[in-house]
Amino acid sequence: MSENKKAEKIVGVKGMNDILPADAALWELFENTVESVLKSYGFQQIRTPIVESTALFARGLGAVTDIVEKEMYSFIDSMNGDNLTLRPESTAGVVRAAIEHNLTYDGPKRLWYSGQMFRHERPQRGRYRQFHQVGAEAIGFTGPDIDAELIMMCQRLWDDLGLQDVKLQLNSIGDAEERNRHRADLIAYFEQHQALLDTDAQRRLHSNPLRILDTKNPAMQEMVNGAPQLLAYLGEESRAHFDGVQKILNHNNIPFAINPRLVRGMDYYNRTVFEWVTDQLGSQGTVCGGGRYDPLVEMFGGKPTPACGFAMGIERLLELMRANGEQAVRNECDVYLVHQGEAAQLQSFVLAERLRNAGLDVVLHCASANAGGSFKAQMKRADASGAAYAIIIGEDEVANHTATVKTLRAEVDGEKASAGNQSVVPFDAVSDYLVDQIVGAGGDHDHDHGDHEHVHYHH
């Protein structure tokens, strides 16, 4: 490349967004809350690859679905010719892993996952080409109790996140025989109104008519509302299962509405299906969806095994949290270490590690292209870091084996300390001094880091 020619800037792929430090704190809050709730119900984390065999999704999701037909990122592996796909959802991969590793050999399993998914669709508000989901899969459970537990777990999560305007819609799509009887009548009904069907509905009429019920086309709504409802075709077992789910939800004061048009987008569902929706996100109002998928394990070559689960879109839930006033709290450090001279720099590294051993978050000043190493420049950077304290080590401190601790934005004895409040502390006592200051000022003890208790100052 010519020395005079500036390199072309490479930008991110459309619809695949960076999560920047300013947003990461809200993501962390969400992820920690989700993990806490899921663990409280006995769910164990599972992590599967983002790339799977294309056949897995074609078989599991259904060949005549928007995801398989239009939205999957599929490619041929140039090394061995395998047909691979970036996962558009994670239930299929989790079930594949459960079968492959015989996870249910000793009984049912409660599993949860979190990660990136990929769908090649038009990027818009709440809909991206790379997006993130958290989901739970309960494999090996037969009764309506696990369906209700999953729904109640979602309700607990909304409560813990402070989300109020999220409403539950519920339906049952029965078993295969019940759907087949309904399907025949549904096709006959739509054929009588064929002139009103749009292109997608015409294409699905004989291959997947149930999905026509989920149309968003305003011109079709009145006609679709008059279509035969699957609930009328439920047999005794399916009806009893659905009644059982509702009974548990009612007994636990979980409000819901029956939506007879709710069918979900994957072909593997049966019996219970549900969605959590909000009117705060425009057309992308579904923030969580799930249901029972008893046929899927057998479809993937395993023994017949009942299962139920859900997935929620993280980006949409974060947008809802922001709409409800949740602010991303900066991940500020406790201490910023300022130093002058080579000997002071060496001592600063020693002290920084001691402070981290004591459970403090410490930023040690390092040289950078846009920030000088002068004392003034370092103190400016310390203040901008959000740290509660700055520790200063210069020639005098090195000679006297001390450190100067300066209060930046903390409280001392319950009162806000002035910016000029500083103390000279023996080098070997700095850790204990700062921990006492932070705990006494209303700090907290967070999760263990190794063998050391983690301490933070709350600004």
C-alpha positions as CSV (number, residue, x, y, z in Angstrom):
1,M,0.0,0.0,0.0
2,S,1.3,3.5,-0.9
3,E,2.4,5.5,2.1
4,N,0.2,8.4,0.9
5,K,-2.9,6.3,0.4
6,K,-5.2,6.2,3.5
7,A,-6.5,2.7,4.3
8,E,-10.2,2.3,3.7
9,K,-12.2,2.2,7.0
10,I,-13.9,-1.2,7.5
11,V,-17.3,-0.9,9.3
12,G,-19.6,-3.4,10.9
13,V,-22.0,-5.6,9.0
14,K,-25.5,-4.1,8.6
15,G,-27.9,-5.4,11.3
16,M,-25.1,-6.7,13.5
17,N,-24.5,-4.2,16.2
18,D,-21.6,-3.5,18.6
19,I,-22.3,-3.4,22.3
20,L,-20.3,-0.5,23.5
21,P,-19.0,0.2,27.1
22,A,-21.8,2.8,27.7
23,D,-24.4,0.1,27.1
24,A,-22.6,-2.9,28.7
25,A,-23.6,-2.1,32.2
26,L,-27.4,-2.5,31.4
27,W,-26.6,-5.7,29.6
28,E,-24.7,-7.0,32.6
29,L,-27.6,-6.0,34.9
30,F,-30.0,-7.9,32.7
31,E,-27.8,-11.0,32.3
32,N,-27.1,-11.2,36.1
33,T,-30.8,-10.9,36.9
34,V,-31.7,-13.6,34.4
35,E,-29.1,-16.0,35.6
36,S,-30.1,-15.4,39.2
37,V,-33.8,-16.1,38.4
38,L,-33.1,-19.2,36.3
39,K,-30.8,-20.7,38.9
40,S,-33.4,-20.1,41.6
41,Y,-35.7,-22.6,39.7
42,G,-32.9,-25.2,39.3
43,F,-32.0,-24.6,35.7
44,Q,-28.4,-25.4,34.6
45,Q,-26.6,-23.5,31.9
46,I,-25.7,-25.2,28.6
47,R,-23.6,-23.6,25.8
48,T,-23.9,-24.9,22.3
49,P,-22.0,-23.8,19.1
50,I,-23.3,-20.9,17.0
51,V,-22.9,-23.1,13.9
52,E,-24.9,-26.3,13.4
53,S,-25.8,-28.6,10.5
54,T,-28.3,-27.0,8.2
55,A,-30.4,-30.2,8.3
56,L,-30.9,-29.6,12.1
57,F,-32.9,-26.5,11.5
58,A,-34.6,-27.7,8.3
59,R,-35.9,-30.7,10.1
60,G,-36.7,-29.0,13.4
61,L,-38.2,-25.7,12.4
62,G,-40.0,-27.0,9.3
63,A,-39.1,-26.6,5.7
64,V,-42.0,-24.2,5.0
65,T,-41.2,-21.5,7.5
66,D,-39.9,-18.0,7.0
67,I,-36.8,-18.8,9.0
68,V,-35.7,-21.8,6.9
69,E,-37.0,-20.4,3.5
70,K,-35.7,-16.9,3.8
71,E,-33.7,-16.0,6.9
72,M,-31.0,-18.5,7.6
73,Y,-27.3,-17.7,7.1
74,S,-26.2,-21.0,5.4
75,F,-23.0,-21.9,3.7
76,I,-20.9,-24.8,2.5
77,D,-17.8,-25.6,4.5
78,S,-15.0,-25.4,1.9
79,M,-12.9,-28.0,3.8
80,N,-15.3,-30.9,3.8
81,G,-18.5,-29.8,1.9
82,D,-20.7,-29.8,5.0
83,N,-23.8,-27.7,4.8
84,L,-23.7,-25.4,7.8
85,T,-25.9,-22.6,9.3
86,L,-25.4,-19.9,11.8
87,R,-28.1,-20.7,14.4
88,P,-31.3,-18.7,14.0
89,E,-32.6,-20.0,17.3
90,S,-31.2,-22.3,20.1
91,T,-33.8,-24.8,21.0
92,A,-32.8,-27.1,18.2
93,G,-29.1,-27.0,19.2
94,V,-29.9,-27.6,22.9
95,V,-32.1,-30.6,22.0
96,R,-29.4,-31.9,19.7
97,A,-26.9,-31.7,22.5
98,A,-29.2,-33.3,25.0
99,I,-29.6,-36.3,22.7
100,E,-26.0,-36.5,21.6
101,H,-24.7,-36.4,25.2
102,N,-27.6,-38.4,26.7
103,L,-28.3,-35.7,29.2
104,T,-31.6,-37.2,30.4
105,Y,-30.2,-40.6,31.1
106,D,-30.8,-40.1,34.9
107,G,-34.0,-38.1,34.6
108,P,-35.5,-34.8,33.2
109,K,-33.2,-31.8,32.9
110,R,-33.8,-28.1,33.3
111,L,-31.4,-26.2,31.0
112,W,-30.9,-22.5,30.1
113,Y,-28.8,-20.7,27.5
114,S,-27.8,-17.3,26.4
115,G,-26.1,-16.1,23.2
116,Q,-26.1,-14.7,19.7
117,M,-28.6,-15.8,17.0
118,F,-28.6,-14.9,13.3
119,R,-31.4,-14.2,10.8
120,H,-31.0,-12.6,7.4
121,E,-33.9,-10.2,7.5
122,R,-34.4,-6.5,7.0
123,P,-33.0,-4.6,10.0
124,Q,-35.5,-2.5,11.9
125,R,-36.4,-1.5,15.4
126,G,-36.3,-4.5,17.6
127,R,-35.2,-6.8,14.7
128,Y,-31.6,-7.4,13.8
129,R,-29.5,-9.8,11.8
130,Q,-27.4,-10.7,14.8
131,F,-29.5,-10.6,18.0
132,H,-29.3,-12.2,21.5
133,Q,-31.6,-14.5,23.2
134,V,-31.9,-16.1,26.6
135,G,-33.9,-19.3,26.8
136,A,-34.9,-22.2,29.0
137,E,-35.6,-25.8,28.0
138,A,-37.2,-28.3,30.3
139,I,-36.6,-31.8,28.7
140,G,-38.3,-34.9,30.0
141,F,-41.3,-33.4,31.8
142,T,-44.8,-34.5,30.8
143,G,-47.3,-32.5,32.8
144,P,-48.8,-29.0,32.6
145,D,-46.9,-28.1,35.8
146,I,-43.6,-27.5,33.9
147,D,-45.4,-25.3,31.3
148,A,-46.8,-23.2,34.2
149,E,-43.4,-23.1,36.0
150,L,-41.7,-21.7,32.9
151,I,-44.4,-19.0,32.6
152,M,-44.1,-18.1,36.2
153,M,-40.4,-17.9,35.9
154,C,-40.9,-15.3,33.2
155,Q,-43.2,-13.3,35.4
156,R,-40.6,-13.4,38.2
157,L,-38.0,-12.1,35.8
158,W,-40.3,-9.2,34.7
159,D,-40.9,-8.3,38.3
160,D,-37.1,-8.4,39.1
161,L,-36.4,-6.2,36.1
162,G,-39.1,-3.8,37.0
163,L,-41.1,-4.4,33.8
164,Q,-44.9,-3.9,34.2
165,D,-46.4,-3.6,30.8
166,V,-45.7,-7.2,29.6
167,K,-48.8,-9.3,29.1
168,L,-49.2,-13.0,28.7
169,Q,-51.1,-14.6,25.8
170,L,-51.9,-18.3,25.9
171,N,-53.2,-21.0,23.6
172,S,-53.1,-24.7,22.9
173,I,-52.5,-26.1,19.5
174,G,-53.2,-29.7,20.5
175,D,-51.5,-32.8,19.1
176,A,-50.8,-33.8,15.6
177,E,-54.1,-35.6,15.0
178,E,-56.1,-32.6,16.4
179,R,-54.1,-30.2,14.2
180,N,-54.7,-32.4,11.1
181,R,-58.5,-32.3,11.6
182,H,-58.3,-28.6,12.2
183,R,-56.0,-28.2,9.2
184,A,-58.4,-29.8,6.8
185,D,-61.2,-27.4,7.9
186,L,-58.8,-24.5,7.9
187,I,-57.8,-25.1,4.3
188,A,-61.4,-25.4,3.2
189,Y,-62.2,-22.1,4.9
190,F,-59.3,-20.3,3.4
191,E,-60.1,-21.7,-0.1
192,Q,-63.5,-20.1,0.3
193,H,-61.8,-16.7,0.9
194,Q,-58.8,-17.3,-1.5
195,A,-59.2,-13.9,-3.1
196,L,-58.3,-12.2,0.2
197,L,-55.1,-14.2,0.7
198,D,-51.8,-12.4,0.1
199,T,-48.8,-14.0,-1.6
200,D,-47.4,-15.6,1.6
201,A,-50.8,-17.0,2.5
202,Q,-51.4,-18.4,-0.9
203,R,-48.0,-20.1,-0.7
204,R,-48.8,-21.6,2.7
205,L,-52.3,-22.6,2.0
206,H,-51.6,-26.3,1.6
207,S,-48.2,-26.6,3.1
208,N,-48.6,-24.7,6.5
209,P,-52.1,-23.1,6.8
210,L,-51.8,-22.7,10.5
211,R,-49.2,-20.0,10.0
212,I,-51.7,-17.9,8.0
213,L,-53.5,-17.3,11.4
214,D,-50.4,-15.4,12.5
215,T,-50.5,-13.0,9.6
216,K,-49.9,-9.3,10.2
217,N,-51.6,-8.2,7.0
218,P,-54.3,-5.7,8.0
219,A,-56.4,-6.6,5.0
220,M,-56.7,-10.2,6.1
221,Q,-57.5,-9.7,9.8
222,E,-61.3,-9.8,9.7
223,M,-61.3,-12.9,7.5
224,V,-58.7,-14.7,9.7
225,N,-60.7,-13.9,12.8
226,G,-63.6,-15.9,11.4
227,A,-61.4,-19.0,10.7
228,P,-62.0,-22.2,12.6
229,Q,-60.3,-22.1,16.0
230,L,-58.0,-25.0,17.0
231,L,-59.3,-24.9,20.6
232,A,-62.6,-26.4,19.4
233,Y,-60.7,-29.4,18.0
234,L,-58.8,-30.4,21.3
235,G,-59.4,-33.9,22.6
236,E,-59.8,-34.8,26.2
237,E,-56.0,-35.1,27.0
238,S,-55.1,-31.9,25.3
239,R,-58.0,-30.0,27.0
240,A,-57.0,-31.4,30.4
241,H,-53.4,-30.4,29.9
242,F,-54.4,-26.9,28.9
243,D,-56.8,-26.6,31.8
244,G,-54.0,-27.8,34.1
245,V,-51.8,-25.0,33.0
246,Q,-54.5,-22.4,33.5
247,K,-55.4,-23.7,36.9
248,I,-51.8,-23.3,38.2
249,L,-51.5,-19.8,36.7
250,N,-54.9,-18.7,38.2
251,H,-54.0,-20.1,41.6
252,N,-50.7,-18.1,41.5
253,N,-52.4,-14.9,40.3
254,I,-50.7,-14.8,36.9
255,P,-53.0,-12.9,34.6
256,F,-53.3,-14.1,31.0
257,A,-55.5,-13.9,27.9
258,I,-56.4,-16.8,25.6
259,N,-55.4,-15.9,22.1
260,P,-56.8,-18.6,19.7
261,R,-54.7,-17.3,16.8
262,L,-51.4,-17.8,18.7
263,V,-49.5,-20.5,16.9
264,R,-45.7,-19.6,17.2
265,G,-43.3,-19.7,14.2
266,M,-41.7,-23.1,14.5
267,D,-43.3,-26.4,13.4
268,Y,-42.1,-28.3,16.4
269,Y,-44.6,-26.9,18.9
270,N,-47.6,-28.8,20.3
271,R,-50.2,-28.2,23.0
272,T,-49.3,-25.2,25.1
273,V,-47.9,-22.1,23.3
274,F,-47.5,-18.7,24.9
275,E,-46.1,-15.2,24.2
276,W,-45.3,-12.2,26.4
277,V,-46.2,-9.0,24.5
278,T,-46.0,-5.3,25.1
279,D,-47.4,-2.3,23.2
280,Q,-44.4,-0.1,24.0
281,L,-42.2,-1.5,21.2
282,G,-44.4,-0.9,18.1
283,S,-44.8,-3.8,15.7
284,Q,-42.1,-5.8,17.4
285,G,-44.1,-6.2,20.6
286,T,-43.3,-9.9,21.4
287,V,-40.5,-10.0,23.9
288,C,-40.7,-13.7,24.8
289,G,-42.3,-16.8,23.3
290,G,-42.4,-20.5,24.0
291,G,-44.4,-23.6,24.6
292,R,-44.4,-27.4,24.5
293,Y,-42.5,-29.3,21.8
294,D,-42.9,-33.0,22.6
295,P,-42.2,-34.3,19.0
296,L,-38.8,-32.6,18.6
297,V,-36.5,-35.0,20.4
298,E,-37.9,-37.9,18.3
299,M,-37.6,-35.8,15.2
300,F,-33.9,-35.5,15.9
301,G,-33.4,-39.3,16.3
302,G,-33.8,-39.6,20.1
303,K,-36.3,-41.5,22.1
304,P,-39.8,-39.9,22.4
305,T,-39.2,-37.3,25.1
306,P,-41.6,-34.5,26.2
307,A,-40.1,-31.0,26.4
308,C,-41.1,-27.4,26.9
309,G,-39.3,-24.1,26.8
310,F,-39.1,-20.4,25.9
311,A,-36.8,-17.8,24.3
312,M,-36.7,-14.1,25.0
313,G,-35.1,-11.4,22.9
314,I,-32.5,-9.5,24.9
315,E,-32.4,-6.4,22.7
316,R,-36.2,-5.9,22.9
317,L,-36.2,-6.3,26.6
318,L,-33.4,-3.8,27.1
319,E,-35.3,-1.3,25.0
320,L,-38.3,-1.9,27.2
321,M,-36.2,-1.4,30.3
322,R,-34.9,1.9,28.9
323,A,-38.5,2.9,28.1
324,N,-39.4,2.3,31.7
325,G,-36.6,4.5,32.9
326,E,-33.9,2.0,33.7
327,Q,-30.5,3.7,33.3
328,A,-27.2,2.0,32.5
329,V,-25.0,2.6,35.5
330,R,-21.4,3.2,34.6
331,N,-19.1,0.4,35.7
332,E,-16.9,2.8,37.7
333,C,-13.7,1.8,39.5
334,D,-13.0,2.2,43.2
335,V,-9.5,3.5,42.9
336,Y,-7.4,5.3,40.3
337,L,-3.6,5.0,40.9
338,V,-1.5,8.0,39.9
339,H,2.3,7.8,39.9
340,Q,5.4,9.9,39.0
341,G,8.8,8.4,38.3
342,E,10.0,4.9,37.5
343,A,10.3,3.8,41.2
344,A,6.8,5.1,41.9
345,Q,5.4,3.2,38.8
346,L,7.0,0.0,40.1
347,Q,5.5,0.5,43.6
348,S,2.1,1.3,42.0
349,F,1.9,-2.1,40.3
350,V,2.6,-3.7,43.7
351,L,-0.1,-1.7,45.4
352,A,-2.6,-2.2,42.6
353,E,-2.4,-5.9,43.0
354,R,-2.7,-5.7,46.8
355,L,-5.9,-3.6,46.4
356,R,-7.3,-6.1,43.9
357,N,-6.5,-8.9,46.3
358,A,-8.6,-7.0,48.8
359,G,-11.6,-6.9,46.4
360,L,-11.3,-3.4,45.0
361,D,-11.6,-2.4,41.4
362,V,-8.4,-0.5,40.5
363,V,-7.3,1.4,37.4
364,L,-3.5,2.0,37.2
365,H,-2.5,4.9,35.0
366,C,-0.6,3.7,31.9
367,A,0.8,5.9,29.2
368,S,-1.5,6.6,26.2
369,A,-1.3,8.4,22.9
370,N,-3.8,11.1,23.9
371,A,-3.0,11.5,27.6
372,G,0.3,12.8,29.0
373,G,2.0,11.4,32.0
374,S,2.1,14.7,34.0
375,F,0.6,14.7,37.5
376,K,-2.2,17.1,36.3
377,A,-3.1,15.0,33.3
378,Q,-3.2,11.9,35.5
379,M,-5.4,13.5,38.1
380,K,-7.8,14.7,35.3
381,R,-8.0,11.1,34.1
382,A,-8.6,9.8,37.6
383,D,-11.5,12.2,38.1
384,A,-13.0,11.2,34.7
385,S,-12.7,7.5,35.6
386,G,-15.5,7.9,38.2
387,A,-13.3,6.5,40.9
388,A,-14.1,7.2,44.5
389,Y,-10.5,7.6,45.4
390,A,-7.2,8.5,43.8
391,I,-3.9,7.1,45.2
392,I,-0.8,9.2,44.5
393,I,2.7,7.8,44.6
394,G,5.5,10.1,43.8
395,E,9.2,10.5,44.9
396,D,8.3,11.5,48.4
397,E,5.9,8.6,48.9
398,V,8.5,6.2,47.6
399,A,11.1,7.6,49.9
400,N,8.8,7.5,53.0
401,H,7.1,4.2,52.0
402,T,3.7,5.8,52.0
403,A,0.9,6.6,49.6
404,T,-1.4,9.7,49.4
405,V,-5.1,8.8,49.3
406,K,-7.3,11.5,47.9
407,T,-11.1,11.5,48.1
408,L,-12.7,12.2,44.7
409,R,-16.4,11.5,45.3
410,A,-16.9,9.5,48.4
411,E,-18.5,10.0,51.8
412,V,-16.5,10.1,55.1
413,D,-18.4,9.5,58.4
414,G,-21.7,9.7,56.5
415,E,-21.0,13.1,55.0
416,K,-19.9,13.9,51.5
417,A,-16.1,14.4,51.5
418,S,-14.6,17.5,50.0
419,A,-12.5,17.2,46.9
420,G,-9.4,18.2,48.8
421,N,-9.7,15.6,51.5
422,Q,-6.6,13.5,51.5
423,S,-4.5,11.4,53.8
424,V,-0.9,10.1,53.9
425,V,-1.1,6.4,54.7
426,P,1.7,3.9,55.3
427,F,2.2,1.8,52.1
428,D,1.5,-1.5,53.8
429,A,-1.7,-0.1,55.4
430,V,-3.4,1.3,52.3
431,S,-5.5,-1.8,51.5
432,D,-7.0,-2.0,55.0
433,Y,-7.5,1.8,55.1
434,L,-9.4,1.9,51.8
435,V,-11.6,-1.1,52.6
436,D,-12.5,0.5,55.9
437,Q,-13.3,3.8,54.2
438,I,-15.5,2.1,51.5
439,V,-17.4,-0.3,53.8
440,G,-17.9,2.5,56.3
441,A,-19.2,4.8,53.6
442,G,-21.9,2.4,52.5
443,G,-20.1,0.1,50.2
444,D,-21.0,-3.5,49.7
445,H,-19.5,-6.9,49.6
446,D,-20.1,-8.5,46.2
447,H,-19.5,-11.9,44.8
448,D,-16.2,-13.6,45.8
449,H,-13.3,-13.2,43.5
450,G,-11.1,-16.2,44.2
451,D,-10.5,-16.3,47.9
452,H,-11.0,-12.5,48.3
453,E,-14.2,-10.7,49.2
454,H,-15.1,-8.1,46.6
455,V,-15.9,-4.7,47.9
456,H,-17.3,-1.7,46.0
457,Y,-18.2,1.9,46.8
458,H,-21.7,2.9,45.7
459,H,-21.5,6.5,44.3
